[in-house]
Amino acid sequence: MKSRRLGILLALTLLMAGLGGCMKWDYVDMEDFDATGEGLFITNEGNFQYGNATLSYYDPTTMEVENEVFLRANGYKLGDVAQSMVVRKGVGWIVVNNSHVIFAIDATTFREVGRIENLASPRYIHFLSDTKAYVTQLWDNRIFVVNPQTYQVTGYITVPDMTMESGSTEQMVQYGRYVYVTCWSYQNRVLKIDSTTDEIVDQLTVGLQPNSIVLDAYGKLWVMSDGGYEGSPYGYEAPTLWKIDAATFSVEQSWKFALGESPTELQHNGDATMLYWINNDIWRMDVMASRLPVKPFLEYQSTIYYGLTVSPFNGDVYVADAIDYQQPGMIYRYSEDGQLIDSFYVGVIPGAFAWK
C-alpha cells in the first residue's frame, strides 16, 4: 500500500476494524522448488480485503519467472496485502500487512519455517541480530520488537505525539547502533532509535509524509516526502527530497518538487552512489549532485509505475507496473543504461522486491 492510496486506505482501515482482517486458509497440493543461486522475489500486494496477495520469484540468469510460489510451496495462500520482504541468511521474511503476520520461508524451497503473529498492521522488518528485529506498523503508535528465532513479540517502542488513528512508522535504515525510521502517514518526522536501549533518542522534522529512506555510501540519509494529498486535514505541500548527515542527524540540503507531484520508492544502486525513485517517470540522481535531474532515466508510459529496485549485482533496474490495480501486474527489467532486457507478468499489484 503506497502513499498515493492513503485517502482510500483510511476508510478501508476503519472497515478492517469491523471485519478483523480475517483470512480463510484454503489448502491445495504442495510443489517442490529448488531455487539456488541469485534471484529476485516480488511481493504482489493483491487487493485490500480480498486475500489475494501472492509471491513471485524471478531468476535473472535464465529469465524465468514462477508465480504463486508461496501457495504452490506451502499449500495455502499468502494472505491479505503483501507489503514488503527481506531475505537474511537464507530466510525470506514476508510482511503481510492486513493478515497481521510475517512469514519466514526458506529462500530456496519457499517452504514456511515459521511465522510472527499478533502484529497490529506490519509494514517493514529490520534485523538487528539473529534474536532481535524491529517491525513498523500502520495506524499504530508502536514499533514492535520481535525475536526472529522464537517468532515472538518481545516488546514495544512507543512513538511520542502519535495516535493510532493519525500516524504510522514506515521504512528503516541503520547507521552504527542507531536505527532511523520514517513516520509516514499524516506525519513529518524521522526518528533516531538507540538499538541497544530501544529508546527514541532524537527526531528530525522533514517534509510532510516521508515515505522512503536510504543510506548512501558516504553516511548520508536520503528521505523522500510525498507532501500529503489535496484535501488532507493534516496538510498538503510540495514534495521534498532531504539529505541528512547520519552522524550529526542534521539536514544538509533539501530539494522541492512541484506541488501535486508524487515522488516515492526511493532506492539506491549496489554501491549506494546513485539514487532512483518513481515520480510518474523513473528518475536517477548521483548522491554527489547539487540539484535534481532535469531528464528522467526512464520515461512515463501511461501506466502505473508502483515498485522499484536496482540489482545489487549488476545495476539492472526493475520496475513494477500495477497497470490498473486489478489484473496481474508487469515487471520491466532495464539495463543500467536504460535498455529493456526483459518483461514478465506477476501477481496483482506488484509493489516490493527482495534480492537473495
Secondary structure, DSSP 4 states (H G I P E B T S, - for coil): --GGGHHHHHHHHHHHHHHTT---------------SS-EEEEE---TTTT-BEEEEEETTTTEEE-SHHHHHHSS--BS-EEEEEEETTEEEEEEGGGTEEEEEETTT--EEEEE---SSEEEEEEEETTEEEEEEBS-SEEEEEETTTTEEEEEEEPTT--SSS-BEEEEEEETTEEEEEE-TT--EEEEEETTTTEEEEEEE-SSSEEEEEE-TTSEEEEEE--B-TT-TT-B---EEEEEETTTTEEEEEEE--TT---EEEEE-TTS-EEEEESSSEEEEETT-SS--SS-SB---SS-EEEEEE-TTT--EEEEE-TTSSSEEEEEEE-TTS-EEEEEEEEESEEEEEE-
